[in-house]
Amino acid sequence: MKISRELIMSAIVTALILFFALFRSVFPFSLTKTVNTVPEQGIEFYLKEEFYDLGGIYRKDRAGLGIGLLKDLTLWFEFQYLTKGFVPDKSETGDFFLSFWYYLNDYIGGRVHLGLLFDFRIPTGRNAYSSEEWRNLSFGNNELRIGPVMRIDCADSFFVHLNLFYTFRQGENEDFYGGLYINPVNATTYTSVCGLNPFSRDAFLYSERLKNDYITVSCGINTNHAYPFIPFFECHYSYRLYRGTIETEKIPVEGAGIDPLLLSAGVRYFFSRRAYFGAFFVINPLWQENYIKSITGFDFSLLF
């Protein structure tokens, strides 16, 4: 099912209207990254359990660790484990994630907060190009996601969160990092400008390599009016910029055969400002074939 441009624009405009009608938080939502900087020498540990409706029920267990390297720099690790069915009949390791979060600054009288996220997917899970079994739970190929994360502090304890990410995606059988060159004695390092020359066939940024890349827009709103209960709402949309045919176009995964629109709502209970337990629900209103229909999840976080 293809999403019309009118529907896309309508969803984005609706989300933006909600934005400027509406918490300050230091925790990520289910679909949206937030301004989350672990204090220097601090450690944040989280667990998340998600149940996916993919025509059958699958479970994804996620465990993560954030380390405050510097005042404004946090290193994140996330491990994923996949299980089929409520009564497990099959389990497998998912992908691993390594992320660098850098907090830039505050703007507009301290009401706007901005940082950059560099998110590396390490393909330790099953390859979604060649295997259907864990598709949309594991991708099994390299990705590099880069983009800004913004928080806007509105009046009366309402807060807005906005992401805009560009994802460099490894194509099928592509040498993903092979287009980057740092060897000073290799002439290609200079002709490709270390792999950043879009006009060089050997470069990481060569146009043919970018055809299966995609952008993601996410937004979330929440309020602390009912603290220690913190409710939140989200909207997430992904779009592949290149609209011509690619080899993986018929594979129903984000950035290939699917431009997903997901909506989410949830609540978190804070035992203290360093620990919370939460629950959330994600729905795909377009109900695309062979793609995620819904996600039910629970999470816990503790900051040391």
Secondary structure, DSSP 4 states (H G I P E B T S, - for coil): -PPPHHHHHHHHHHHHHHHHH----SS--SS------PPTT-EEEEEEEEEEESSSEEEEEEEEEEEEEETTEEEEEEEEEEEETTTTSEEEEEEEEEEEEEEEEEETTTTEEEEEEEEEEE--S--TTT--TTBTTB--S-EEEEEEEEEEE-GGGEEEEEEEEEEEEPPTT--GGGG----TT-HHHHHTGGGT-TT-TTSTT-GGGGTT-EEEEEEEEEE-TTTTEEEEEEEEEEEES--S--TTTTS-SBTTTB--EEEEEEEEEEEETTEEEEEEEEE-TT--TTS--EEEEEEEEEE-
